[in-house]
């Protein structure tokens, strides 16, 4: 996908988030070279209402309080300044998944609640790796949902990648064991493992993931090399609560955020970066296989702030 095409998709996908923020910024006009305290308060409120969260909003407010607008305060200048500050928050966490960092197979454990787009995201990650000429294998470790096993199997067929799966209700750790063995034998570059997303029983999920980790550790002491949490942007600030829980349950090492299209809550991406500092590997803005791309912090910052990308 070309850079221009992806930029256009982001502009469309983030439209509601952008409209919410820029609609509030439009009222912060005046001729002075600095924002007044009232304007700064209104800006901070606008950022919070756009789901950037209180910590990021306070940080941006503080930075803009010290900003001198040489040509006077106007909407364009504020948008540019906000874009710069959002980018400063996002740049440190932008980190594409790197399957070359460890010996093969590079094991990516994918976690997230049911309905987050987890299984589809696994397929999209596999496609991203294929575009980089990596050999990929999938493991259907969510054995508690027949639909998840079936859905991942359909994607494996479409992508032309091998998949290891077990019976519905089977032992996920057994599936993972077989998958690692198969990936090792085939010289596979990346093994992407689906997992259950049953947060209603946190202890059971924690035990299950711990068992998977033990099995992986016996086969490859460094595995899993990545534990990627898939978040649904439409959940807004509730996505932050999921980060909190899954960090405790699964030792999350990075994030992928999906469903950024069609929601006014895309600012939660900034809130997550500011509050947790976890790497953001990729974002998704649609349903097609090409709608997940590595995270570009500067482009996303400009889109959120309504500055021409």
Secondary structure, DSSP 8 states (H G I E B T S, - for coil): --HHHHHHHHHHHTHHHHHHHHHHHTT---SSSS--HHHHHHHHHHHHHTT-HHHHHHHHHHHHHT---TT---HHHHHHHHHHHHHHHHHTTB----TTSSSSSEEEEEE--TTSSHHHHHHHHHHHHHHTT--EEEEE--TT-HHHHHHHHHHHHHHT-EEEE--TT--HHHHHHHHHHHHHHHT-SEEEEE----TTSHHHHHHHHHHHHHHHHHH-TT--SEEEEEEEGGGTTHHHHHHHHHHHHH---EEEEE--TT-S-TTHHHHHHHHH--EEEEEE-SSSTTSEEE--HHHHHHHHTT---
